[in-house]
Structure formats: C-alpha cells, structure tokens
C-alpha cells in the first residue's frame, strides 16, 4: 500500500510518484500533480519521477513536460519513452518538425 510506504518512509520519492499515478488514473488532476511534484522534490536525481510527471502533464502543460523529458534524457540519452513523450508534447505545441526529429 502506497500510503503505508509514505508513512514508513516520508523521503521515498518513488512512493509519491506512485501515489500520483494512482490519482491520475482516478482523474484527480490537481492531487495527482501535487504528488508527482513531491516525487520530484524527494527524489531529484532520478529520472523516473520526472518521466511520470511529464507523461501526466504533457497535454495540459507541454512546455513543463518537455523540461521534464529533457532532464530524463540528460540522465539517460537512450530513453525511448522520453523521446516519444517529448515528441507528443511538441505536437501539442504544433511543432511537428521538431517532433519528427525526435
């Protein structure tokens, strides 16, 4: 249970990210974003919280998502999910040429 994990280790960034994913599936955007942000704050050197947050916000906040994907690609230049998601965010911004290059 994610709540127990957070209670047992409040510094566990992955637990906050998982909570954000669960809330996202329930269509609770603001709550999910809050937990994704906590995941990034608690685990700032890992690409995973950034990837999941970017995936979550890419339609509403594509510029923010692109920043998250850039961080992920800085950590792992071969991250196919980050490239594909960044291309999707670029399409949202009508930057098709840049998206195709990704």
N, C-alpha and C positions, 0 to 999 in steps of 0.2 A: 504494500500500500504506500503510495507516494506521500501521503500525509505523515505516516509514521517515519518514513525516511527523512523528511524535512524536520520533523520534531526531534529525531535522534541525532541529526547532523545538519544544523541550520546553515552550514557553509557549503553544503553539497549542491553545486550549481546544476548538475545534471538532473537532480530531483526537481528543481524549479522548472527546468526546461520540460521535463516530462509532465509536470502539472500544467504547464502552458499548452502542451499538445492535447492533453485530455480536455481542457477547457475549450480549445479551438474546435475540437470535434463536437462539442455541445453548442457551438455557435456563440460563445460568450467572448466576444472580441476584446473588450477592454480588460477583462480579467485575465484572459489568455496573454495579452500583450504585457500586462504587468508581470506575470510570472516568467515570460520569455526575457524581459528586461532584467529581472532578478537573476535568472540563469546566467546571463551575460556578465552581470556585475560580480557574481560569486565565482565564476569560472572564466575569467577574462582572457586566459591564454589558450583556451581550447576552441577549435573551430566549430564544434558541434552546436553550442548554444547560438552562435551567430548564424549558422546554416538554418537551423529550425526557425529562428526569428525571421530571417529573411524570407524563407518559404512562406511563412504565415502572412507577412505584410506586403508581399510583392505586388499585389493588385491595388491595395489602398495607398501604400507609401512606397512606390517603386524606387525613388531615389535612396531612401533609407535601406531598402533591400539590397540595392546594388552595392552600397557601402559594406553591408554585412558580407555579401558574396566576395567582395574584394579582400576582406580580411581572411575569409576562408581560403581563397586562392593564394594568399600570401603564406599561409601555413601549409597548404597542400596544393601545389600548382597543377596537380593531376586530378583534382576533384571534379569528376564529371557532373555530379548533381549541382555543384555550384555554378559551373559553366552553363548548364541547361536552364537553371533557375534565373541566372543573370540575363540570359538571352530573353527569357519570358518577360522579365521586368523591363528590358529595353523595348520589347514590342509594345508593352503597355504605354511607354513614352513615345511611341511612334518612331523609334529609332531602329528601323528594320535593318539598315545596312550594318550598324554596329551589332545588332542581334545575330545576323547571319555570320558575321566574322567570328563570333563566339563559338 
